[in-house]
Amino acid sequence: MEKEFINGKIGKVIEVNSERVIIEVSNELNNYNVIHKGNLYRIGQVGSFVKIINGLSCLYCVVESFSTFMQSGDNIINKKVINVTLLGFKTVVGEFESGAKITPSIDDSAYIIDEDDVNIIFKSDVKFPIKIGDNYFSSSLPVYINLNEFILKHSLVVGSTGSGKSNTVAYLLNNIVTEYPSSRAVIIDIHGEYMNYLNKNATEFSVYSTTNKFIIPYWMLDFDTLCKLFGFPVNSISNATDLFRDRILQMKKDYVSENYLTDKIRVNDININSPIPFSIKEIWLEFYSRGYGTFTISGEREPKNYAYETDDEGKNLIGNAEKLEKPLFKIYKPGGPFKSNETNFCGIADSILNIMSNDDFSFMFGDNEFINGKKTIEELILSWIENDRQISILNLSGIPYNILDVVIGIISNLLFDVIYYSLKIKKPFEGRPLLICFEEAHKYLNSNTQNSFTQKSVERIMKEGRKFGIGAMIISQRPVEIPNTVISQVSTFIALRLTNSDDQSQVTKFAPNNFSTFLKSLPSLGNGDAFVIGESMKIPMKVKIPLLDSVKYIEFDKKISIWQKARIEKPSYTNTIERWIKK
């Protein structure tokens, strides 16, 4: 049974240097589980706290390591020593102040910190507080972060699979929407898992939903992205690319001239990348006709001279852009009709048609009021950030992987622009802060990816977002794959268990306050245990994040349990193959 520890003294200071302080543990201690003032303490726990009394000063430190020996030059000395890092001190008015303005002296006594000390260090005087969990060493003490610093200076949540990342994000977001009724957040969810965790506090938009369908109208893509999507030669001189640009720009100008925007936007202010509807179907029909059409007059290959086939009533079979019906042309032969000399349009027309006809691209080219321009871009953005819930989940699990980078980049740019321009016209409520959570960020924010559209968009948010009220939360199990330019802009790190040494080094390299030794215990953290370090915390802290009921009861083993069932004698893969072919 542990012995009652009367005065709480654990040892004395034997070394002070610029990086840390070394405490020699008292020989009177032969058991490191002690009871002090009715509470059980484990001396030397990495991440726990001790205090050093220096005259009238009380210094607070965090334990980095506990060893039974000490090295001095080439010699090994048998001493029980605790390496600690200074956190701050207690002021004359009994408040905690961070920093190492006061350092201990040799032979100063070191003590266990008790509940009174814990309250001095962690008492809830945080501005814009939000609970992130409970103190790991005192579960009765809630831990708060400064929400202003956390949101606007960006955050990074990292941890290996199963460490509790999703629960951490969901727990934090649930607390935010409860305490801050006008808060708003958007989650980029590429696997479609967060609705399970946030349910009542979130609205999910998905390509599979019939009520809240995820839509990105093709006319919101920038011109270069459209060209890449359809296979246009962007960086070379091409009459097809030039015509594509001309047709889009003219259609956008016509749209503005013919609807409610005519009195609000000058035609000369419109450029090729302005988010204004145009008809890709009409462009497809023109390109198909140019490539595959035949002509009645040699040398005058113009639309008026197309050699159409006719129906039973003698009407030209000119096709239908809206229905994606191809025109029918007479077969070319010597003496006419004459073959097109613009066959380079054939491949592009086929590419446009294939993508528009692909069900996987229906979120971009399908029959929808946003896509056909009947509903405005304003209504689309409002559905994302001003619906009846404070959290919007953009479930991208049904988006083709080859365009995921483009889609996430578009979303990021749209959200940035709507906040930016609302502030420009002095709309404070519309321009209130927005948190964008990038789940599984290493999948599309990868340091090895060249010319990533998403990376450029997210870097813009990381570098400029703070000025306009846009915060980013980067969530990843592989921080080593996240570009340095992104991580370098992060001010708060929530590090759960990380087992890969490269990932650990990446976090250690960028984490503030030089707590490299402190973070060496990342591989040994339990589920839901995290180190929270950065500007939103007064001091780095080890936190226990409660497990949400919505996470607790998810059947993570549901898929593998199918192996226990009896086999089907004649399984059918017909639907699988059909889906595969359509893709």
Backbone torsions as a table, in degrees:
resi	resn	phi	psi	omega
1	MET	NA	138.0	-178.3
2	GLU	-66.9	142.3	-178.9
3	LYS	-88.4	142.8	177.5
4	GLU	-63.2	129.6	-175.8
5	PHE	-101.2	105.7	-166.4
6	ILE	-69.9	-62.3	-172.5
7	ASN	-94.5	-8.0	176.3
8	GLY	78.4	5.4	-178.5
9	LYS	-75.5	132.5	-178.7
10	ILE	-114.4	-14.4	-179.4
11	GLY	166.7	-160.2	-179.4
12	LYS	-140.3	158.6	-179.4
13	VAL	-75.9	129.4	178.2
14	ILE	-119.6	-10.8	177.8
15	GLU	-155.2	140.6	176.3
16	VAL	-132.8	125.6	174.3
17	ASN	-135.7	-175.3	-173.4
18	SER	-69.8	-17.6	-176.0
19	GLU	-103.8	-38.0	-175.6
20	ARG	-157.6	174.2	177.8
21	VAL	-119.0	140.1	179.0
22	ILE	-110.7	128.9	179.5
23	ILE	-112.1	128.1	173.7
24	GLU	-86.7	124.6	-178.9
25	VAL	-74.0	137.3	-177.7
26	SER	-62.0	139.3	177.4
27	ASN	-66.5	-17.7	179.1
28	GLU	-69.4	-17.5	-179.9
29	LEU	-90.8	111.8	174.0
30	ASN	-112.8	4.0	176.9
31	ASN	-139.4	127.0	-173.9
32	TYR	-98.2	7.7	167.9
33	ASN	-106.9	105.9	-172.7
34	VAL	-124.4	155.1	176.5
35	ILE	-106.0	126.2	-179.6
36	HIS	-133.0	120.3	-178.7
37	LYS	53.0	39.7	175.4
38	GLY	84.2	-2.2	-179.6
39	ASN	-114.0	144.9	178.8
40	LEU	-85.5	131.3	178.5
41	TYR	-124.9	143.0	174.9
42	ARG	-110.7	107.7	-175.5
43	ILE	-69.7	134.7	175.6
44	GLY	87.9	6.0	177.3
45	GLN	-62.4	125.6	178.1
46	VAL	-61.1	128.0	-179.0
47	GLY	94.8	-9.4	177.0
48	SER	-82.3	176.4	-172.7
49	PHE	-121.4	148.5	172.9
50	VAL	-134.2	165.4	176.1
51	LYS	-126.0	149.0	179.0
52	ILE	-120.7	125.8	179.5
53	ILE	-91.3	120.8	-179.4
54	ASN	-123.1	91.2	-175.9
55	GLY	62.3	-117.5	177.9
56	LEU	-92.6	-1.4	-177.3
57	SER	-95.8	146.3	176.2
58	CYS	-121.7	113.6	-178.4
59	LEU	-102.0	139.2	179.3
60	TYR	-108.8	137.3	-176.3
61	CYS	-134.8	159.0	175.2
62	VAL	-113.8	138.8	-177.3
63	VAL	-76.9	128.0	176.7
64	GLU	-101.4	-36.4	-179.9
65	SER	-159.0	158.2	178.9
66	PHE	-134.8	124.4	-173.8
67	SER	-136.5	156.6	177.8
68	THR	-97.2	7.3	177.1
69	PHE	-146.3	164.8	179.5
70	MET	-137.5	134.6	-178.6
71	GLN	-99.6	130.4	176.9
72	SER	-128.3	101.8	-174.0
73	GLY	65.9	-124.2	177.8
74	ASP	-92.4	-0.5	-175.0
75	ASN	-98.8	144.7	175.8
76	ILE	-107.4	123.2	-178.4
77	ILE	-108.8	130.6	178.9
78	ASN	-77.7	96.1	177.1
79	LYS	-143.0	142.3	172.2
80	LYS	-86.8	113.8	-173.5
81	VAL	-129.2	146.8	175.4
82	ILE	-116.7	124.5	174.6
83	ASN	-91.1	126.5	-179.0
84	VAL	-128.8	157.7	175.6
85	THR	-116.3	135.6	-179.2
86	LEU	-69.3	134.5	177.5
87	LEU	-105.0	-42.9	-176.2
88	GLY	172.2	-162.2	-175.9
89	PHE	-148.1	165.2	177.4
90	LYS	-91.5	126.0	-179.1
91	THR	-76.5	172.5	-178.2
92	VAL	-64.3	-21.3	178.5
93	VAL	-96.0	10.1	174.0
94	GLY	82.3	21.3	178.5
95	GLU	-109.6	155.4	179.6
96	PHE	-85.2	135.4	173.6
97	GLU	-129.5	126.3	-176.8
98	SER	-77.1	160.3	178.7
99	GLY	110.3	164.2	-177.5
100	ALA	-108.3	49.8	178.8
101	LYS	-68.0	-28.1	177.5
102	ILE	-118.8	133.8	178.0
103	THR	-118.0	154.2	-179.5
104	PRO	-77.2	168.8	177.2
105	SER	-115.1	162.5	177.7
106	ILE	-59.0	139.5	179.3
107	ASP	75.6	3.5	171.4
108	ASP	-62.7	145.0	-176.1
109	SER	-85.3	142.7	178.1
110	ALA	-112.3	142.0	-174.6
111	TYR	-134.2	159.1	167.4
112	ILE	-66.8	142.6	172.1
113	ILE	-87.4	142.5	179.8
114	ASP	-107.9	-173.1	-176.8
115	GLU	-60.0	-35.0	179.0
116	ASP	-63.2	-42.1	178.5
117	ASP	-66.5	-41.6	179.5
118	VAL	-58.4	-42.5	179.8
119	ASN	-67.1	-33.5	177.2
120	ILE	-65.4	-43.8	-177.2
121	ILE	-72.0	-43.9	-168.1
122	PHE	-111.2	9.2	-175.4
123	LYS	-58.4	148.5	-167.6
124	SER	-81.5	67.5	174.3
125	ASP	-104.6	26.9	-178.1
126	VAL	-75.8	134.5	175.3
127	LYS	-76.9	136.8	-174.6
128	PHE	50.2	59.7	-174.7
129	PRO	-74.7	146.8	169.7
130	ILE	-143.7	133.9	-176.8
131	LYS	-73.7	132.1	177.9
132	ILE	-109.9	-11.6	-179.6
133	GLY	159.7	-158.3	178.9
134	ASP	-118.9	149.8	177.2
135	ASN	-59.4	129.7	-174.3
136	TYR	-61.2	-34.1	-175.2
137	PHE	-98.4	-1.6	178.0
138	SER	-151.0	85.8	-171.0
139	SER	-62.6	-17.1	179.3
140	SER	-80.8	-5.7	-175.5
141	LEU	-106.4	110.5	178.4
142	PRO	-70.2	150.6	179.4
143	VAL	-111.7	130.2	-178.8
144	TYR	-117.9	146.5	171.8
145	ILE	-115.5	160.1	176.5
146	ASN	-81.6	110.7	-173.7
147	LEU	-64.1	-34.9	179.2
148	ASN	-61.3	-46.6	179.6
149	GLU	-68.5	-38.5	-176.8
150	PHE	-65.7	-45.0	-176.1
151	ILE	-76.3	-55.4	-168.3
152	LEU	-79.2	-15.7	176.1
153	LYS	-106.9	10.7	171.1
154	HIS	71.5	156.4	-176.7
155	SER	-142.4	160.0	178.3
156	LEU	-131.2	123.1	176.8
157	VAL	-112.6	117.0	-176.1
158	VAL	-128.8	152.2	177.7
159	GLY	171.9	149.0	178.5
160	SER	-68.3	166.4	178.6
161	THR	-56.6	129.7	178.7
162	GLY	87.2	1.7	-178.0
163	SER	-81.6	-17.9	178.2
164	GLY	112.5	23.8	-179.8
165	LYS	-61.6	-51.0	-176.5
166	SER	-62.2	-41.5	177.7
167	ASN	-63.0	-39.7	179.4
168	THR	-61.7	-47.3	-179.6
169	VAL	-63.9	-45.8	-178.7
170	ALA	-64.3	-42.1	179.2
171	TYR	-60.6	-46.0	-178.9
172	LEU	-65.3	-45.0	-179.1
173	LEU	-66.2	-39.1	177.1
174	ASN	-60.2	-41.6	178.4
175	ASN	-65.9	-39.0	-178.7
176	ILE	-64.1	-48.4	-176.7
177	VAL	-68.6	-26.3	177.8
178	THR	-73.0	-42.9	-174.8
179	GLU	-86.8	-23.4	-175.6
180	TYR	-126.6	92.6	-170.5
181	PRO	-65.3	-18.5	178.1
182	SER	-106.6	16.0	176.3
183	SER	-71.2	160.1	176.8
184	ARG	-151.8	141.5	-178.5
185	ALA	-145.2	148.1	175.8
186	VAL	-123.9	129.6	178.8
187	ILE	-108.5	123.6	171.9
188	ILE	-86.0	104.2	-170.7
189	ASP	-115.7	99.1	-172.9
190	ILE	-82.1	-11.0	179.3
191	HIS	-111.4	-5.2	177.1
192	GLY	68.4	42.1	-176.9
193	GLU	-107.4	-20.5	-167.9
194	TYR	-74.4	-22.6	177.1
195	MET	-63.4	-28.8	176.8
196	ASN	-64.6	-31.1	-175.5
197	TYR	-91.1	-32.7	-170.8
198	LEU	-106.1	-17.7	-176.2
199	ASN	10.1	-84.2	-170.5
200	LYS	-66.4	-17.3	-178.3
201	ASN	-100.0	4.9	-173.0
202	ALA	-138.0	154.8	169.8
203	THR	-114.5	128.9	-177.6
204	GLU	-104.0	134.2	173.6
205	PHE	-110.9	126.4	-175.1
206	SER	-141.9	151.1	177.0
207	VAL	-67.1	-18.0	-179.3
208	TYR	-92.7	-10.6	-175.8
209	SER	-78.0	145.7	175.5
210	THR	-95.6	-23.3	-178.0
211	THR	-96.9	-43.0	179.7
212	ASN	-120.7	71.9	-175.5
213	LYS	-76.7	134.2	176.6
214	PHE	-77.1	124.0	-176.2
215	ILE	-130.3	133.7	167.9
216	ILE	-129.7	93.5	-178.4
217	PRO	-56.6	136.5	-177.9
218	TYR	-57.0	-29.1	-176.4
219	TRP	-73.6	-3.5	175.2
220	MET	-90.2	-8.6	178.1
221	LEU	-75.2	146.5	175.6
222	ASP	-73.3	162.3	-171.7
223	PHE	-60.7	-44.6	-179.0
224	ASP	-60.9	-38.3	179.7
225	THR	-66.9	-41.4	176.4
226	LEU	-60.5	-42.8	179.9
227	CYS	-62.1	-42.9	179.2
228	LYS	-65.2	-39.8	-178.1
229	LEU	-63.2	-39.4	-175.3
230	PHE	-96.9	-1.8	175.9
231	GLY	84.9	25.6	176.0
232	PHE	-75.8	145.6	172.9
233	PRO	-75.9	99.0	-171.6
234	VAL	-73.2	-44.2	-170.6
235	ASN	-95.0	12.6	177.9
236	SER	-125.8	160.8	179.2
237	ILE	-71.3	124.9	-176.3
238	SER	-148.9	128.1	177.4
239	ASN	-67.3	-28.5	178.1
240	ALA	-67.1	-43.7	179.4
241	THR	-65.2	-43.1	179.8
242	ASP	-62.6	-43.2	179.5
243	LEU	-66.2	-39.6	177.6
244	PHE	-57.4	-46.3	179.2
245	ARG	-63.2	-46.3	-178.4
246	ASP	-61.4	-44.0	-177.8
247	ARG	-66.0	-43.2	-179.8
248	ILE	-61.9	-48.5	-177.0
249	LEU	-62.1	-42.5	-179.3
250	GLN	-66.1	-40.8	179.2
251	MET	-63.9	-38.2	178.7
252	LYS	-66.0	-39.9	177.8
253	LYS	-66.6	-40.1	178.1
254	ASP	-63.7	-39.3	-179.8
255	TYR	-61.4	-44.7	179.8
256	VAL	-64.8	-39.6	-177.0
257	SER	-69.3	-22.2	-171.4
258	GLU	-106.3	0.0	-179.3
259	ASN	-135.0	-160.9	-170.4
260	TYR	-63.4	-13.5	-178.0
261	LEU	-83.0	-8.6	-171.2
262	THR	-59.9	-31.2	179.5
263	ASP	-92.7	-1.9	-174.4
264	LYS	-112.6	-23.7	-176.9
265	ILE	-128.5	131.2	175.2
266	ARG	-79.9	137.6	-177.7
267	VAL	-58.0	-36.7	-178.1
268	ASN	-68.8	-15.7	178.7
269	ASP	-84.9	-8.5	-177.6
270	ILE	-81.3	134.6	174.9
271	ASN	-124.6	177.2	-172.9
272	ILE	-62.3	-24.7	-177.6
273	ASN	-101.3	5.4	177.7
274	SER	-63.0	134.8	-178.2
275	PRO	-75.3	73.9	-177.4
276	ILE	-127.4	136.0	-177.3
277	PRO	-61.2	147.8	169.7
278	PHE	-150.0	165.1	-175.9
279	SER	-99.2	106.7	175.7
280	ILE	-71.1	-24.3	-179.5
281	LYS	-67.5	-40.0	178.0
282	GLU	-65.4	-38.3	178.0
283	ILE	-65.8	-41.0	178.2
284	TRP	-58.4	-47.1	-178.1
285	LEU	-60.7	-41.6	179.0
286	GLU	-65.4	-44.0	-179.0
287	PHE	-66.2	-39.9	178.5
288	TYR	-62.4	-44.0	-178.7
289	SER	-65.5	-40.7	179.3
290	ARG	-63.8	-37.7	-176.9
291	GLY	-81.0	-41.9	-173.5
292	TYR	-103.4	-9.5	-174.5
293	GLY	-70.0	156.6	170.1
294	THR	-117.0	159.5	-170.7
295	PHE	-128.7	149.6	-176.7
296	THR	-80.2	-25.5	-176.1
297	ILE	-121.1	124.1	179.6
298	SER	-65.9	133.8	177.7
299	GLY	85.0	-10.0	178.4
300	GLU	-122.1	67.5	-176.6
301	ARG	-84.9	77.5	179.6
302	GLU	-121.0	155.2	-178.5
303	PRO	-51.3	-35.5	-178.3
304	LYS	-66.3	-16.7	-177.8
305	ASN	-105.5	13.5	178.7
306	TYR	-59.2	139.9	178.7
307	ALA	-98.6	81.1	-178.1
308	TYR	-77.2	149.1	164.0
309	GLU	-73.3	161.3	179.2
310	THR	-122.7	158.4	177.5
311	ASP	-88.4	-172.2	-177.2
312	ASP	-62.9	-22.5	-179.5
313	GLU	-95.6	3.9	178.0
314	GLY	84.6	9.8	179.4
315	LYS	-86.0	141.2	178.6
316	ASN	-65.1	135.0	177.1
317	LEU	-87.0	78.9	-171.7
318	ILE	-85.4	-3.6	-178.5
319	GLY	83.9	173.9	-179.9
320	ASN	-140.6	112.1	-176.5
321	ALA	-61.5	-45.8	-174.9
322	GLU	-63.8	-36.6	-179.9
323	LYS	-92.3	1.8	-177.7
324	LEU	56.8	36.5	175.9
325	GLU	-89.1	127.7	-178.4
326	LYS	-75.4	144.0	171.4
327	PRO	-72.0	156.4	176.3
328	LEU	-112.4	129.0	-177.6
329	PHE	-114.6	150.7	175.4
330	LYS	-67.8	148.7	-178.2
331	ILE	-71.7	134.3	-179.1
332	TYR	-73.9	152.1	179.6
333	LYS	-161.0	164.0	179.1
334	PRO	-55.7	133.0	-178.8
335	GLY	87.5	-4.3	177.0
336	GLY	109.5	153.4	-2.4
337	PRO	-61.6	158.4	-173.7
338	PHE	-103.8	143.3	-177.4
339	LYS	-71.9	149.1	176.9
340	SER	-66.7	144.3	173.4
341	ASN	-102.6	17.9	178.9
342	GLU	-122.2	48.5	-177.0
343	THR	-66.3	-12.9	176.5
344	ASN	-64.9	-17.1	177.8
345	PHE	-76.9	-18.0	-175.5
346	CYS	-61.7	-51.9	-177.8
347	GLY	-62.2	-39.8	-179.8
348	ILE	-67.0	-43.2	178.2
349	ALA	-61.3	-41.5	179.0
350	ASP	-64.7	-40.3	179.2
351	SER	-63.7	-44.0	178.3
352	ILE	-61.0	-44.9	-178.3
353	LEU	-65.4	-42.1	-179.4
354	ASN	-61.1	-42.4	-179.0
355	ILE	-70.7	-43.0	179.7
356	MET	-65.0	-29.2	-177.2
357	SER	-87.9	-9.9	-176.8
358	ASN	-80.8	124.0	-179.1
359	ASP	-58.6	-30.1	-179.8
360	ASP	-65.2	-18.9	-179.9
361	PHE	-105.6	14.5	-178.2
362	SER	-65.0	-26.0	178.0
363	PHE	-66.4	-14.6	-177.1
364	MET	-113.6	-32.2	-174.0
365	PHE	-124.6	4.2	-175.1
366	GLY	-73.8	-177.0	179.7
367	ASP	-85.6	95.8	-175.5
368	ASN	-145.3	149.0	-176.4
369	GLU	-65.4	-30.5	176.4
370	PHE	-72.3	-41.2	-176.2
371	ILE	-68.8	-40.4	-178.6
372	ASN	-86.0	4.8	172.8
373	GLY	86.2	5.1	179.9
374	LYS	-77.2	-26.7	172.0
375	LYS	-111.5	148.8	-170.6
376	THR	-89.1	165.0	174.8
377	ILE	-62.4	-30.9	177.4
378	GLU	-61.0	-44.2	-179.6
379	GLU	-65.3	-35.5	178.5
380	LEU	-65.3	-49.0	-179.4
381	ILE	-63.9	-41.7	179.2
382	LEU	-61.7	-35.9	179.2
383	SER	-64.4	-29.5	178.7
384	TRP	-78.1	-43.0	-169.4
385	ILE	-116.0	-2.4	179.6
386	GLU	-136.4	37.5	175.1
387	ASN	-84.6	-169.0	-173.8
388	ASP	-77.2	-0.3	174.7
389	ARG	-120.0	156.0	-177.3
390	GLN	-83.2	-18.9	179.8
391	ILE	-113.2	129.5	174.3
392	SER	-113.0	127.8	178.0
393	ILE	-104.4	116.8	176.0
394	LEU	-94.1	96.0	-176.9
395	ASN	-79.7	106.4	-176.1
396	LEU	-101.0	18.6	-175.0
397	SER	-65.2	-20.3	179.5
398	GLY	-98.0	7.9	-178.8
399	ILE	-85.6	132.1	176.6
400	PRO	-54.1	134.4	-173.9
401	TYR	-60.7	-32.3	-175.1
402	ASN	-70.5	-13.6	177.0
403	ILE	-118.5	10.2	-179.3
404	LEU	-60.6	-39.7	179.0
405	ASP	-59.5	-42.9	-180.0
406	VAL	-66.1	-46.2	-176.3
407	VAL	-62.7	-46.4	-179.0
408	ILE	-66.8	-36.9	176.5
409	GLY	-62.8	-41.6	178.4
410	ILE	-63.0	-46.8	179.1
411	ILE	-57.4	-46.9	-178.3
412	SER	-60.8	-44.7	179.4
413	ASN	-65.6	-41.1	-179.9
414	LEU	-62.3	-45.7	-178.8
415	LEU	-65.5	-40.6	177.4
416	PHE	-61.6	-47.6	-175.6
417	ASP	-64.6	-38.6	-176.2
418	VAL	-67.6	-36.0	176.3
419	ILE	-72.7	-43.1	-178.2
420	TYR	-58.4	-48.6	-175.7
421	TYR	-77.2	-25.5	175.6
422	SER	-67.9	-33.3	176.6
423	LEU	-74.6	-34.0	179.7
424	LYS	-61.7	-33.3	179.5
425	ILE	-100.7	17.5	173.0
426	LYS	58.0	58.1	173.9
427	LYS	-113.6	84.0	-170.6
428	PRO	-60.7	-41.7	-178.3
429	PHE	-71.9	-43.8	176.9
430	GLU	-62.5	-30.6	-178.0
431	GLY	-95.0	14.6	-179.8
432	ARG	-63.9	158.5	-172.5
433	PRO	-55.0	150.2	178.7
434	LEU	-132.9	132.1	176.2
435	LEU	-102.0	127.5	176.6
436	ILE	-111.8	121.1	-178.3
437	CYS	-102.8	121.8	-178.4
438	PHE	-103.6	92.9	-179.4
439	GLU	-74.6	145.6	-178.4
440	GLU	49.2	48.3	-171.2
441	ALA	-62.1	-28.7	-177.7
442	HIS	-65.8	-17.1	-179.8
443	LYS	-71.5	-30.3	-177.7
444	TYR	-127.3	-10.9	170.8
445	LEU	-109.7	78.4	-172.9
446	ASN	-115.6	129.3	-176.2
447	SER	-63.8	-17.4	-179.4
448	ASN	-92.5	-2.9	-177.8
449	THR	-87.3	132.0	179.3
450	GLN	-93.5	139.8	174.5
451	ASN	54.9	42.7	179.8
452	SER	-74.7	124.3	178.4
453	PHE	-66.5	-43.0	179.4
454	THR	-63.0	-43.0	-177.5
455	GLN	-59.7	-42.8	178.9
456	LYS	-63.8	-39.8	-178.9
457	SER	-67.7	-43.0	-178.8
458	VAL	-70.5	-38.0	177.1
459	GLU	-60.9	-35.7	176.4
460	ARG	-61.3	-43.5	178.2
461	ILE	-65.1	-44.2	-177.4
462	MET	-63.8	-38.4	-175.9
463	LYS	-83.4	-34.7	-172.9
464	GLU	-115.8	-13.0	-172.7
465	GLY	-58.2	-37.9	-177.0
466	ARG	-57.1	-37.8	-177.7
467	LYS	-66.1	-24.5	-173.4
468	PHE	-115.6	2.1	176.8
469	GLY	88.4	28.7	179.0
470	ILE	-116.5	118.5	-179.3
471	GLY	-109.9	151.5	179.0
472	ALA	-122.1	137.0	170.0
473	MET	-115.2	113.4	-179.9
474	ILE	-93.6	122.1	-175.8
475	ILE	-118.7	124.7	-174.4
476	SER	-158.8	149.7	171.1
477	GLN	-96.7	-5.3	179.6
478	ARG	-131.1	72.8	-179.4
479	PRO	-60.1	-23.3	-179.7
480	VAL	-65.4	-22.9	-179.2
481	GLU	-89.7	-8.6	178.2
482	ILE	-78.2	133.6	-178.7
483	PRO	-58.0	142.8	179.4
484	ASN	-59.4	-33.5	-178.8
485	THR	-64.8	-26.2	177.4
486	VAL	-81.0	-50.6	-176.5
487	ILE	-64.8	-32.5	-178.0
488	SER	-65.4	-16.7	179.6
489	GLN	-93.3	-1.8	-177.4
490	VAL	-84.2	138.2	179.4
491	SER	-112.1	-18.0	178.1
492	THR	-124.9	128.7	-179.5
493	PHE	-114.5	125.6	171.8
494	ILE	-112.5	103.7	-173.1
495	ALA	-108.5	111.0	173.0
496	LEU	-91.8	-167.9	-175.5
497	ARG	-58.5	128.2	174.9
498	LEU	-127.8	122.6	-176.3
499	THR	-100.3	-18.1	-179.0
500	ASN	-86.1	128.9	-175.2
501	SER	-65.0	-34.4	178.4
502	ASP	-66.0	-40.4	177.7
503	ASP	-65.2	-40.5	178.1
504	GLN	-61.2	-44.2	-179.0
505	SER	-63.4	-37.0	-179.9
506	GLN	-63.7	-44.0	178.9
507	VAL	-65.8	-44.8	-179.2
508	THR	-60.8	-38.4	-177.3
509	LYS	-63.7	-38.5	-174.1
510	PHE	-100.4	-16.5	-178.3
511	ALA	-64.1	137.4	-177.9
512	PRO	-75.0	172.6	172.1
513	ASN	71.3	10.0	173.5
514	ASN	55.3	48.3	-179.4
515	PHE	-102.7	47.7	-176.7
516	SER	-64.0	-44.5	-179.9
517	THR	-67.1	-37.7	178.5
518	PHE	-56.6	-37.0	-175.5
519	LEU	-87.8	-0.7	-179.7
520	LYS	-68.7	-14.7	179.7
521	SER	-89.4	10.1	179.4
522	LEU	-54.6	-39.3	-178.3
523	PRO	-65.6	-22.1	-174.2
524	SER	-98.4	3.0	-179.7
525	LEU	-66.9	144.6	175.4
526	GLY	-82.5	171.4	177.5
527	ASN	-60.3	128.6	179.3
528	GLY	85.1	-4.0	175.3
529	ASP	-88.7	139.0	-176.3
530	ALA	-149.7	149.2	167.0
531	PHE	-95.3	128.6	177.3
532	VAL	-113.7	118.0	-173.3
533	ILE	-134.2	139.6	174.3
534	GLY	139.7	-169.8	-171.1
535	GLU	-74.0	-16.3	178.1
536	SER	-82.6	-7.1	179.1
537	MET	-115.5	144.6	176.3
538	LYS	-67.3	-39.7	175.7
539	ILE	-142.2	156.4	174.8
540	PRO	-59.8	146.4	-174.2
541	MET	-149.6	144.8	172.4
542	LYS	-91.4	126.9	-170.6
543	VAL	-125.7	144.6	171.6
544	LYS	-103.8	118.7	-176.9
545	ILE	-97.3	118.5	-177.4
546	PRO	-58.5	146.7	179.0
547	LEU	-86.4	121.5	179.8
548	LEU	-68.6	146.2	176.3
549	ASP	-60.5	-36.0	-179.0
550	SER	-64.5	-24.2	176.6
551	VAL	-91.7	-37.1	-174.6
552	LYS	-58.0	-37.1	-172.2
553	TYR	-101.6	11.9	175.2
554	ILE	-74.8	132.6	-178.5
555	GLU	-84.4	84.0	-177.3
556	PHE	-68.0	-20.4	-178.4
557	ASP	-95.4	14.0	-174.5
558	LYS	-61.6	-41.5	-176.2
559	LYS	-68.5	-46.6	-176.7
560	ILE	-68.7	-21.9	-179.2
561	SER	-66.7	-19.6	177.2
562	ILE	-61.1	-27.7	179.2
563	TRP	-62.2	-21.2	-177.5
564	GLN	-83.1	-12.2	-177.2
565	LYS	-83.9	159.7	178.7
566	ALA	-66.2	144.5	-178.5
567	ARG	-71.7	147.3	172.3
568	ILE	-83.5	133.4	-174.6
569	GLU	-66.5	-42.7	-177.2
570	LYS	-129.2	77.5	178.7
571	PRO	-68.3	149.8	179.9
572	SER	-114.6	132.4	177.1
573	TYR	-112.6	19.5	-176.8
574	THR	-59.4	-49.6	-178.8
575	ASN	-63.8	-36.8	178.4
576	THR	-61.9	-46.4	-178.9
577	ILE	-66.1	-40.5	178.8
578	GLU	-60.5	-45.2	179.5
579	ARG	-62.8	-40.7	-179.4
580	TRP	-63.0	-45.2	-178.6
581	ILE	-65.0	-42.7	180.0
582	LYS	-62.0	-33.4	-178.2
583	LYS	-65.6	NA	NA
